[in-house]
Amino acid sequence: MPEAIPDSAQRLLDAVGQLDTHIQELLPKRDSLQKVLSHLESITTEEQLVEEAFERRRLWQNSGLFYAHSGRSWEAIDLFSRLNEKITEARVNRQEWLPCGMPLVWVSDSYRRLNCPHLAFRYLLLTGVADAIRDRGIVDPNLGFYFRARWVERLSDEEIQKFYADSFAEYQKDSAYKFFPEFILPKVSQQLTPPYPSATELNIFAVNRVYAGSLLTKITQRTGPVNGKDLEALAGYLLGCIPGFEVTMNVETRDSEVDALIRNSGPRYDFREDLGTYFPVECKDWSKPVGSQEVGWFVNKLLTQECKAGILFSSRGITGEGTTTGGEDLRYAALTLLKAYQRAGRIVIVLSEEDFRAASQGNNLIRLLQKSYEEVRFDIR
């Protein structure tokens, strides 16, 4: 017997039917999501996507809200996340701002219903960045971001106003990545404390593949001078998408600098417990593998700062393929990692281009980190 559809969901389903009867027939089915997404993407022109962004057309929105009102929050998240990516693509193609607060806020609400407070907070802040750009830095207390930020997340009026003003100011700097709220968010949210993640969300890794892919393209194409900033931005973004990882970029100490510092604030149920409360990240966007000397310097930095672990993003990995070039035994850099753990109890997790390409495409970075961690700790080949 078919499940009863809640009244609010039925009204949304009727609204969908006024625009597309095929989607209306698909939505109530339990296996409908991929079919609905495939159909929506095949029929939606860029001009219709603009109409969706400005909420003058609501086929995507009402389809996602049908899932939400039917208690199918995960499906709602997937649909609204894909809508956000589609709007992002259109925004970049047109080189003009298109609002994306609508899909982002529904993703936030869905995560909150699923007891994922950290993800709900992150997507609400992304909503705020998008709305701040649309509204030119002026807070409208009658719109959805304000009451969620003020009365659900308990941010003060001063914090909200500063967040809006800073977001719009950052957008006006005319960066190559200004059309991505994900690029702006870490620059304006350092003073806002996210809630601790729940056990429910610890293994969720959700990325905007369009933004990550844009950074990855800059790194891999190498059409101009390489300064490493794109890899740093990608590393910071991908790691910041892990619930419980709070990322601070370009941290200077009295005698050195790290590309990123991670505060590991989530519950400790897996290998992340062994990483410690704080650990540094180094990024090497080089045309050759990182050698033993650089790995040794990073290990020494861990010892000096009393960190249990560190993460190395290297476009070409590290030396250790068992051949010899320029007089150096290429096995030695890999052996340095092993010795760092066996002799000093320090773990260096290495991620190569293959790894951050996979993560940029939506593969779970948490699993990639765990695999690399276990390879070092147990000398797995």
Buried (B, 14 or more C-beta within 10 A) or exposed (E): EEEEBEEEBBBBBEBBBEBBEEBBEBBBEEEBBEBBBEBBEEEBEEEBBBBBBEEEBBBBBBBBBBBBBBEBBEBBBBBBBBBBBBBBBBBBEEEEBBBBBBBBBBBBBBBBBBEBBBBBBBBBBBBBBBBBBBBEBEBEEEBBBBEBBBEBBEBEEEBBBBBBBBBBBBBEEEEEBBBBBBBBBBBBBEEBEBBEBBEBBBBBBBBBBBBBBBBBEBBEEEEEEBEBBBBBBBBBBBBBBBBBBBBBBEEEEEEEEBBBBBEBBBBBEBBBEEBBEBBBBBBBBBEEBBBBEBBBEBBEBBEEBEBBBBBBBBBBBBBBEEEEEEEEBBBBBBBBBBBBBEEEEBBBBBBBBEBBBBBBEBBBBBEBBBEBBEBBBEEEE
